[in-house]
Amino acid sequence: MLKTKVLSDTLSAFVDGRQRTEPAQLSLQMDGDRQSAVSSKAGDHRFPLTPAAYLTLPIVFLVVSILILDFSRLSHYVVAIWPTNALILAALLRYERCLRNYASILVVGGCAIALGAMTSGVTPISGIILGASDVFEVGVVLMLLAVCRIDASNLTQFRSLLVFITIAGTVATIGSDAVAAMAVGSTYVIPWRLVWMHLYPAHALGLIIVTPLLISVTSPEWYSTQLKHRLTEAGCILALVVTICTCAVYFRPIIFMVVPAILLATLRFGLVGATVATLLTSLIASAFIVTGIGDPLFLQTQLAERILGLQIILAFTSLWSLPTAALLSERDQLLGDLSVANSQLKVESERKTNLVIGLRRHLSIAEEKERLRLSYELHDQAGQGLIAAILEMNAIDALIAGPAHERLNVVRKRMEELGKTLHRIAWELRPPAIDELGLKKALASYVADWSEQCGTEVDFHCDDPNIDDVPSEIGTTVYRVVQEGLTNIVKHAQQPSAVSVVIGHVGTTLQVIIEDNGCGFDIGAITAKSGGYQGLGLDGMRERLLLIGGTLEIESTPGTGTALFARIVLDAQRSAA
């Protein structure tokens, strides 16, 4: 009962287009889900079986069958490839899944094959047997493909194509062709094994070559070849295949050039190129072999044996060219997906980088605002209170004499020094001159104060008359860079005799150069340490510049001094900010 139920469910899934989902098939279901994801990406385009299709399909099946059978009469009904079954299978895979469509296509296909056979001189009984056996063969292939979860959406994928080749080349065609061979053999008094030996490879090659071709040209993958823009290339490759096949008829060694030609078609046009080149080769070779044009490609005296040799060559060609084409197509699709993923990751990375830079910029602005507040607090509150205390001491000074007067003077001097310290701290936190006097004067004042405190001559030069018009954020950054650069000179340059600060424009770039003739340092040794420039204060400068799109470069050699180059690009939007 269990086997009957499983078989019934399988047949129902085959007819209705469903997949059985049992707990025992969890791993298969997961594989199916992955294939479904790929299928949905590729697009499983199924067409409705319209009245026009009802009229067109029988005509196509009949015409192809008559043409092949009429041509095969020249070789006593021995053909290299039988494509009608592939046409029926492709129609079953491409049209909507339902029992009515399946039954219609199979019945129409069987009748067309039988009628074509009778039109070509085959007896009615043999024609009916041929039609029925072909329909049975296609039905078996379709059912096995459904069991293996292979349809039009994934047939051209590497693994699915290998399974399809196995089904179409062995399992599905052996039995049905044996029945057809017995029928034909008994009708024409020919050993059925001899008939089967030619009928089986013809049906197998037809399915293996023609079905992937029809599925490919009716799938979205067909548009990826961009054939409309590559007609010249496609025509040249087809002409090359035709030329090589034709020349091989008259000069046998050229037959070895067929493989590179098919490989070229495979590399350039994927599965479509491989199947078209192989099919074209089979048609041309069959025509020359049957009509006896040129030198024989095979040394066998019997025509049927020559066709069998051709079928063997086509089988080997299909077995390497079709899987190779599928692998190349999957590789191209994978590379395309990776390119898209990399682009998305790049966009996401840039978005996050911009977000981080924006957050750091807001933190920097908040820090400057807090510095300004503390500067005002120190200057206005603590500074004014300290000045009031000093004035009070001055008033008390005349009332006190002796040792107390001396102690009062010491306290007053210390408070004056404390006032200077508070003023210096308030200035370093946020020099009011940036907002009141402009960046150039604020820098000149700071450089002069630094030179006086450190006892080192500083050459300050700013040739940019519009330096005060830069946005506040850039002005503050330039001031902090100069401030940190001079602080580094005090800490690490070991009392240089000359220091220069040069600010100017180079094109649209604002450039700040801070140079000294101190001891210098080995940049490579510093950057190789954990933390990079930590300890020199350069990381903070670099980070500040990064927030406004600036860069920092350092040139230094032990014993020759150090030069810092800060560059900030001033675009129109930033300049107007």
DRENVOBA-437997 format. One record per residue (C-alpha): x, y, z; residue in one letter. Coordinates in steps of 0.05 Angstrom, whole numbers. Example, Ala and Ser with C-alpha at 12.3 -4.5 7.8 and 13.67 -1.06 7.14 Angstrom:
2
<<246, -90, 156>, "a">
<<273, -21, 143>, "s">
% end
This chain:
577
<<0, 0, 0>, "m">
<<57, 48, 17>, "l">
<<90, 36, -51>, "k">
<<24, 47, -86>, "t">
<<13, 112, -49>, "k">
<<84, 137, -65>, "v">
<<74, 120, -138>, "l">
<<6, 154, -139>, "s">
<<35, 217, -107>, "d">
<<92, 218, -156>, "t">
<<45, 212, -215>, "l">
<<1, 267, -186>, "s">
<<60, 312, -177>, "a">
<<81, 297, -249>, "f">
<<13, 315, -277>, "v">
<<-4, 375, -233>, "d">
<<67, 403, -230>, "g">
<<72, 394, -154>, "r">
<<127, 365, -112>, "q">
<<114, 315, -56>, "r">
<<136, 341, 12>, "t">
<<145, 284, 61>, "e">
<<188, 287, 124>, "p">
<<233, 232, 96>, "a">
<<250, 278, 37>, "q">
<<273, 338, 78>, "l">
<<343, 340, 47>, "s">
<<314, 334, -23>, "l">
<<265, 389, -7>, "q">
<<323, 434, 15>, "m">
<<359, 420, -51>, "d">
<<294, 434, -87>, "g">
<<287, 500, -51>, "d">
<<357, 520, -73>, "r">
<<341, 501, -144>, "q">
<<275, 538, -139>, "s">
<<312, 601, -118>, "a">
<<357, 595, -178>, "v">
<<297, 579, -222>, "s">
<<258, 639, -198>, "s">
<<319, 682, -212>, "k">
<<327, 654, -282>, "a">
<<252, 657, -294>, "g">
<<209, 596, -307>, "d">
<<170, 622, -366>, "h">
<<112, 577, -384>, "r">
<<65, 592, -441>, "f">
<<-10, 580, -445>, "p">
<<-31, 529, -497>, "l">
<<-71, 577, -541>, "t">
<<-112, 558, -602>, "p">
<<-55, 584, -645>, "a">
<<-8, 535, -610>, "a">
<<-58, 478, -621>, "y">
<<-54, 494, -695>, "l">
<<21, 507, -699>, "t">
<<48, 448, -659>, "l">
<<18, 392, -703>, "p">
<<43, 427, -765>, "i">
<<113, 434, -737>, "v">
<<114, 361, -713>, "f">
<<88, 336, -779>, "l">
<<133, 377, -824>, "v">
<<196, 359, -785>, "v">
<<178, 286, -785>, "s">
<<164, 285, -860>, "i">
<<228, 321, -876>, "l">
<<271, 275, -834>, "i">
<<236, 211, -859>, "l">
<<238, 233, -931>, "d">
<<312, 247, -925>, "f">
<<322, 180, -889>, "s">
<<294, 142, -948>, "r">
<<359, 155, -983>, "l">
<<394, 115, -928>, "s">
<<339, 62, -920>, "h">
<<307, 100, -861>, "y">
<<372, 106, -822>, "v">
<<378, 176, -793>, "v">
<<434, 207, -751>, "a">
<<387, 250, -708>, "i">
<<312, 245, -696>, "w">
<<290, 314, -671>, "p">
<<214, 306, -668>, "t">
<<215, 276, -598>, "n">
<<256, 335, -574>, "a">
<<205, 383, -602>, "l">
<<149, 347, -564>, "i">
<<189, 346, -500>, "l">
<<207, 419, -506>, "a">
<<133, 436, -516>, "a">
<<115, 396, -454>, "l">
<<167, 432, -413>, "l">
<<151, 501, -439>, "r">
<<74, 501, -437>, "y">
<<33, 506, -374>, "e">
<<30, 444, -330>, "r">
<<-37, 410, -332>, "c">
<<-64, 343, -353>, "l">
<<-102, 373, -412>, "r">
<<-40, 406, -441>, "n">
<<3, 344, -431>, "y">
<<-49, 298, -463>, "a">
<<-60, 346, -521>, "s">
<<14, 353, -538>, "i">
<<28, 278, -532>, "l">
<<-32, 258, -575>, "v">
<<-17, 311, -627>, "v">
<<56, 291, -628>, "g">
<<41, 217, -635>, "g">
<<-9, 229, -691>, "c">
<<40, 275, -728>, "a">
<<95, 223, -725>, "i">
<<49, 167, -747>, "a">
<<21, 209, -805>, "l">
<<90, 231, -826>, "g">
<<115, 160, -826>, "a">
<<56, 137, -869>, "m">
<<65, 196, -916>, "t">
<<137, 175, -925>, "s">
<<119, 105, -946>, "g">
<<117, 68, -879>, "v">
<<59, 20, -869>, "t">
<<2, 46, -826>, "p">
<<14, -5, -771>, "i">
<<88, 11, -768>, "s">
<<72, 86, -768>, "g">
<<24, 78, -710>, "i">
<<75, 37, -672>, "i">
<<129, 89, -685>, "l">
<<83, 145, -662>, "g">
<<61, 108, -599>, "a">
<<133, 87, -581>, "s">
<<158, 159, -590>, "d">
<<101, 186, -547>, "v">
<<116, 134, -494>, "f">
<<190, 152, -497>, "e">
<<176, 227, -487>, "v">
<<127, 212, -431>, "g">
<<179, 170, -394>, "v">
<<231, 224, -402>, "v">
<<183, 277, -376>, "l">
<<163, 234, -316>, "m">
<<235, 219, -298>, "l">
<<253, 293, -304>, "l">
<<194, 310, -258>, "a">
<<218, 259, -207>, "v">
<<288, 289, -210>, "c">
<<257, 359, -204>, "r">
<<283, 382, -271>, "i">
<<242, 428, -314>, "d">
<<252, 484, -364>, "a">
<<278, 531, -311>, "s">
<<338, 489, -291>, "n">
<<348, 441, -349>, "l">
<<407, 481, -376>, "t">
<<444, 480, -309>, "q">
<<505, 435, -305>, "f">
<<479, 382, -256>, "r">
<<410, 381, -286>, "s">
<<438, 376, -356>, "l">
<<480, 316, -336>, "l">
<<419, 282, -306>, "v">
<<379, 298, -369>, "f">
<<434, 270, -414>, "i">
<<434, 206, -372>, "t">
<<358, 200, -376>, "i">
<<352, 217, -450>, "a">
<<413, 177, -471>, "g">
<<401, 113, -432>, "t">
<<341, 100, -388>, "v">
<<284, 130, -427>, "a">
<<302, 112, -498>, "t">
<<328, 41, -494>, "i">
<<261, 7, -479>, "g">
<<216, 47, -526>, "s">
<<265, 43, -583>, "d">
<<271, -32, -573>, "a">
<<195, -38, -582>, "v">
<<196, 6, -644>, "a">
<<255, -33, -672>, "a">
<<216, -98, -664>, "m">
<<156, -69, -700>, "a">
<<197, -41, -758>, "v">
<<239, -104, -762>, "g">
<<179, -150, -766>, "s">
<<147, -106, -819>, "t">
<<207, -102, -864>, "y">
<<238, -169, -844>, "v">
<<300, -137, -815>, "i">
<<335, -161, -751>, "p">
<<308, -116, -696>, "w">
<<377, -109, -665>, "r">
<<402, -77, -728>, "l">
<<343, -28, -729>, "v">
<<351, -13, -655>, "w">
<<426, -1, -663>, "m">
<<410, 60, -708>, "h">
<<343, 81, -679>, "l">
<<367, 86, -607>, "y">
<<426, 134, -618>, "p">
<<384, 176, -666>, "a">
<<330, 187, -614>, "h">
<<380, 198, -558>, "a">
<<421, 249, -598>, "l">
<<358, 285, -618>, "g">
<<336, 293, -546>, "l">
<<405, 311, -520>, "i">
<<421, 363, -573>, "i">
<<355, 393, -594>, "v">
<<318, 397, -527>, "t">
<<370, 442, -491>, "p">
<<373, 485, -554>, "l">
<<297, 496, -554>, "l">
<<296, 509, -479>, "i">
<<354, 558, -484>, "s">
<<325, 600, -540>, "v">
<<258, 606, -503>, "t">
<<288, 626, -436>, "s">
<<313, 692, -408>, "p">
<<384, 666, -416>, "e">
<<375, 676, -491>, "w">
<<373, 751, -482>, "y">
<<439, 749, -444>, "s">
<<474, 728, -508>, "t">
<<455, 796, -538>, "q">
<<449, 763, -606>, "l">
<<419, 825, -638>, "k">
<<484, 862, -626>, "h">
<<528, 802, -645>, "r">
<<498, 779, -710>, "l">
<<564, 788, -747>, "t">
<<601, 746, -696>, "e">
<<548, 692, -697>, "a">
<<548, 691, -772>, "g">
<<623, 684, -775>, "c">
<<623, 626, -726>, "i">
<<568, 590, -764>, "l">
<<605, 602, -829>, "a">
<<668, 574, -798>, "l">
<<632, 511, -776>, "v">
<<600, 502, -845>, "v">
<<666, 514, -880>, "t">
<<704, 464, -836>, "i">
<<651, 411, -844>, "c">
<<649, 421, -919>, "t">
<<724, 421, -928>, "c">
<<729, 358, -884>, "a">
<<688, 322, -937>, "v">
<<743, 333, -989>, "y">
<<803, 333, -943>, "f">
<<793, 286, -885>, "r">
<<846, 313, -836>, "p">
<<807, 378, -831>, "i">
<<754, 340, -791>, "i">
<<797, 352, -729>, "f">
<<783, 426, -736>, "m">
<<710, 414, -721>, "v">
<<724, 408, -647>, "v">
<<758, 477, -641>, "p">
<<701, 507, -681>, "a">
<<648, 478, -635>, "i">
<<690, 499, -575>, "l">
<<693, 570, -601>, "l">
<<617, 571, -610>, "a">
<<610, 543, -539>, "t">
<<656, 596, -509>, "l">
<<623, 654, -545>, "r">
<<549, 634, -542>, "f">
<<545, 582, -486>, "g">
<<495, 526, -492>, "l">
<<460, 556, -552>, "v">
<<526, 559, -590>, "g">
<<545, 488, -570>, "a">
<<478, 458, -591>, "t">
<<472, 497, -656>, "v">
<<543, 481, -677>, "a">
<<534, 407, -660>, "t">
<<466, 403, -695>, "l">
<<493, 439, -756>, "l">
<<553, 391, -758>, "t">
<<507, 331, -755>, "s">
<<462, 357, -811>, "l">
<<519, 374, -858>, "i">
<<556, 309, -844>, "a">
<<492, 268, -852>, "s">
<<477, 301, -919>, "a">
<<546, 287, -946>, "f">
<<547, 216, -921>, "i">
<<478, 199, -948>, "v">
<<488, 232, -1015>, "t">
<<558, 206, -1023>, "g">
<<590, 273, -1037>, "i">
<<665, 279, -1029>, "g">
<<713, 229, -998>, "d">
<<681, 183, -946>, "p">
<<694, 207, -875>, "l">
<<690, 135, -851>, "f">
<<720, 75, -885>, "l">
<<661, 29, -873>, "q">
<<629, 5, -937>, "t">
<<558, 2, -910>, "q">
<<520, 68, -907>, "l">
<<487, 49, -841>, "a">
<<555, 37, -810>, "e">
<<580, 105, -832>, "r">
<<519, 138, -801>, "i">
<<532, 99, -737>, "l">
<<604, 125, -736>, "g">
<<577, 195, -744>, "l">
<<529, 183, -686>, "q">
<<587, 161, -642>, "i">
<<626, 224, -659>, "i">
<<565, 267, -645>, "l">
<<553, 232, -579>, "a">
<<624, 246, -556>, "f">
<<619, 318, -581>, "t">
<<554, 329, -543>, "s">
<<582, 297, -479>, "l">
<<638, 348, -474>, "w">
<<609, 410, -507>, "s">
<<541, 414, -473>, "l">
<<566, 405, -401>, "p">
<<623, 453, -416>, "t">
<<573, 504, -441>, "a">
<<530, 495, -379>, "a">
<<590, 505, -334>, "l">
<<611, 567, -372>, "l">
<<540, 595, -366>, "s">
<<538, 581, -292>, "e">
<<606, 613, -284>, "r">
<<584, 675, -321>, "d">
<<521, 678, -279>, "q">
<<561, 669, -216>, "l">
<<610, 723, -237>, "l">
<<551, 769, -252>, "g">
<<520, 754, -184>, "d">
<<587, 767, -151>, "l">
<<595, 832, -188>, "s">
<<525, 854, -167>, "v">
<<540, 832, -95>, "a">
<<606, 869, -95>, "n">
<<572, 931, -122>, "s">
<<519, 926, -68>, "q">
<<572, 915, -15>, "l">
<<611, 974, -41>, "k">
<<549, 1018, -40>, "v">
<<532, 994, 30>, "e">
<<604, 1004, 53>, "s">
<<605, 1074, 26>, "e">
<<538, 1088, 59>, "r">
<<564, 1064, 126>, "k">
<<629, 1101, 117>, "t">
<<592, 1165, 102>, "n">
<<547, 1152, 162>, "l">
<<608, 1142, 207>, "v">
<<641, 1205, 178>, "i">
<<576, 1243, 189>, "g">
<<573, 1219, 261>, "l">
<<645, 1238, 273>, "r">
<<632, 1306, 242>, "r">
<<574, 1317, 288>, "h">
<<617, 1296, 347>, "l">
<<671, 1344, 324>, "s">
<<621, 1401, 318>, "i">
<<593, 1383, 387>, "a">
<<664, 1381, 414>, "e">
<<679, 1450, 386>, "e">
<<615, 1477, 415>, "k">
<<633, 1449, 483>, "e">
<<702, 1478, 477>, "r">
<<671, 1545, 461>, "l">
<<625, 1540, 521>, "r">
<<683, 1521, 567>, "l">
<<725, 1577, 538>, "s">
<<671, 1628, 553>, "y">
<<661, 1599, 622>, "e">
<<735, 1603, 638>, "l">
<<743, 1672, 608>, "h">
<<679, 1704, 632>, "d">
<<664, 1670, 698>, "q">
<<729, 1645, 727>, "a">
<<771, 1698, 693>, "g">
<<727, 1756, 716>, "q">
<<724, 1729, 787>, "g">
<<799, 1723, 788>, "l">
<<807, 1795, 763>, "i">
<<759, 1819, 817>, "a">
<<800, 1783, 869>, "a">
<<864, 1815, 844>, "i">
<<832, 1884, 845>, "l">
<<809, 1872, 916>, "e">
<<880, 1853, 935>, "m">
<<905, 1917, 904>, "n">
<<856, 1956, 948>, "a">
<<881, 1918, 1009>, "i">
<<954, 1929, 990>, "d">
<<956, 2000, 1019>, "a">
<<926, 1977, 1085>, "l">
<<977, 1924, 1101>, "i">
<<1051, 1931, 1118>, "a">
<<1108, 1886, 1140>, "g">
<<1111, 1810, 1126>, "p">
<<1036, 1808, 1111>, "a">
<<1047, 1857, 1054>, "h">
<<1101, 1813, 1023>, "e">
<<1056, 1752, 1029>, "r">
<<999, 1790, 996>, "l">
<<1045, 1808, 937>, "n">
<<1064, 1734, 929>, "v">
<<991, 1714, 928>, "v">
<<974, 1769, 879>, "r">
<<1029, 1748, 831>, "k">
<<1007, 1675, 834>, "r">
<<936, 1696, 820>, "m">
<<960, 1738, 760>, "e">
<<998, 1677, 735>, "e">
<<935, 1635, 745>, "l">
<<897, 1687, 705>, "g">
<<946, 1681, 648>, "k">
<<940, 1605, 651>, "t">
<<865, 1609, 648>, "l">
<<869, 1657, 590>, "h">
<<916, 1610, 553>, "r">
<<872, 1550, 566>, "i">
<<810, 1588, 544>, "a">
<<847, 1610, 481>, "w">
<<869, 1539, 464>, "e">
<<799, 1512, 476>, "l">
<<768, 1560, 426>, "r">
<<804, 1623, 405>, "p">
<<752, 1679, 400>, "p">
<<794, 1710, 345>, "a">
<<769, 1658, 295>, "i">
<<698, 1684, 302>, "d">
<<717, 1756, 315>, "e">
<<778, 1771, 273>, "l">
<<780, 1713, 223>, "g">
<<823, 1651, 213>, "l">
<<885, 1687, 186>, "k">
<<893, 1734, 244>, "k">
<<875, 1680, 294>, "a">
<<930, 1636, 266>, "l">
<<980, 1694, 264>, "a">
<<964, 1710, 336>, "s">
<<971, 1638, 358>, "y">
<<1036, 1628, 320>, "v">
<<1065, 1692, 351>, "a">
<<1045, 1670, 421>, "d">
<<1075, 1601, 409>, "w">
<<1139, 1631, 383>, "s">
<<1145, 1676, 444>, "e">
<<1131, 1620, 493>, "q">
<<1178, 1569, 460>, "c">
<<1233, 1617, 441>, "g">
<<1234, 1591, 369>, "t">
<<1227, 1636, 309>, "e">
<<1167, 1619, 266>, "v">
<<1158, 1642, 194>, "d">
<<1083, 1648, 184>, "f">
<<1059, 1661, 113>, "h">
<<988, 1660, 85>, "c">
<<979, 1683, 13>, "d">
<<905, 1667, 8>, "d">
<<864, 1731, 14>, "p">
<<800, 1690, 20>, "n">
<<823, 1645, 76>, "i">
<<773, 1678, 123>, "d">
<<715, 1659, 78>, "d">
<<723, 1584, 85>, "v">
<<667, 1548, 124>, "p">
<<673, 1548, 199>, "s">
<<684, 1473, 201>, "e">
<<744, 1478, 154>, "i">
<<772, 1539, 190>, "g">
<<769, 1504, 257>, "t">
<<803, 1442, 228>, "t">
<<859, 1484, 198>, "v">
<<869, 1519, 265>, "y">
<<871, 1452, 302>, "r">
<<920, 1423, 251>, "v">
<<968, 1482, 260>, "v">
<<958, 1478, 336>, "q">
<<973, 1403, 339>, "e">
<<1031, 1410, 290>, "g">
<<1066, 1463, 332>, "l">
<<1052, 1422, 395>, "t">
<<1087, 1362, 362>, "n">
<<1147, 1406, 347>, "i">
<<1152, 1425, 421>, "v">
<<1146, 1353, 443>, "k">
<<1188, 1316, 391>, "h">
<<1231, 1362, 347>, "a">
<<1283, 1375, 403>, "q">
<<1287, 1451, 398>, "q">
<<1291, 1467, 324>, "p">
<<1321, 1533, 304>, "s">
<<1271, 1548, 249>, "a">
<<1197, 1533, 241>, "v">
<<1151, 1553, 183>, "s">
<<1076, 1552, 174>, "v">
<<1053, 1564, 102>, "v">
<<980, 1567, 81>, "i">
<<958, 1575, 10>, "g">
<<916, 1551, -49>, "h">
<<939, 1500, -100>, "v">
<<883, 1500, -151>, "g">
<<820, 1484, -113>, "t">
<<859, 1454, -55>, "t">
<<874, 1490, 10>, "l">
<<944, 1469, 32>, "q">
<<976, 1476, 100>, "v">
<<1050, 1462, 107>, "i">
<<1083, 1459, 176>, "i">
<<1158, 1449, 172>, "e">
<<1216, 1448, 222>, "d">
<<1291, 1433, 220>, "n">
<<1290, 1391, 283>, "g">
<<1313, 1320, 295>, "c">
<<1263, 1286, 249>, "g">
<<1243, 1213, 255>, "f">
<<1238, 1148, 215>, "d">
<<1168, 1146, 186>, "i">
<<1172, 1072, 170>, "g">
<<1192, 1053, 240>, "a">
<<1136, 1095, 270>, "i">
<<1081, 1069, 225>, "t">
<<1103, 996, 235>, "a">
<<1089, 1002, 310>, "k">
<<1022, 982, 337>, "s">
<<977, 1042, 335>, "g">
<<1011, 1075, 275>, "g">
<<1025, 1148, 290>, "y">
<<999, 1145, 361>, "q">
<<1043, 1186, 408>, "g">
<<1057, 1239, 356>, "l">
<<986, 1267, 354>, "g">
<<983, 1255, 279>, "l">
<<925, 1206, 283>, "d">
<<880, 1261, 311>, "g">
<<902, 1308, 256>, "m">
<<889, 1256, 203>, "r">
<<820, 1240, 231>, "e">
<<800, 1313, 234>, "r">
<<821, 1322, 161>, "l">
<<785, 1259, 140>, "l">
<<719, 1286, 167>, "l">
<<722, 1344, 117>, "i">
<<752, 1304, 60>, "g">
<<823, 1324, 73>, "g">
<<889, 1286, 73>, "t">
<<953, 1288, 113>, "l">
<<1022, 1271, 87>, "e">
<<1087, 1269, 126>, "i">
<<1158, 1276, 102>, "e">
<<1214, 1265, 152>, "s">
<<1284, 1239, 156>, "t">
<<1325, 1231, 220>, "p">
<<1370, 1292, 228>, "g">
<<1338, 1335, 174>, "t">
<<1271, 1356, 204>, "g">
<<1198, 1342, 189>, "t">
<<1146, 1371, 141>, "a">
<<1070, 1361, 147>, "l">
<<1025, 1372, 87>, "f">
<<951, 1379, 101>, "a">
<<908, 1386, 39>, "r">
<<833, 1402, 37>, "i">
<<794, 1403, -28>, "v">
<<747, 1463, -30>, "l">
<<689, 1447, -76>, "d">
<<634, 1495, -94>, "a">
<<584, 1466, -45>, "q">
<<633, 1468, 12>, "r">
<<656, 1537, -4>, "s">
<<584, 1561, -3>, "a">
<<569, 1526, 62>, "a">
% end
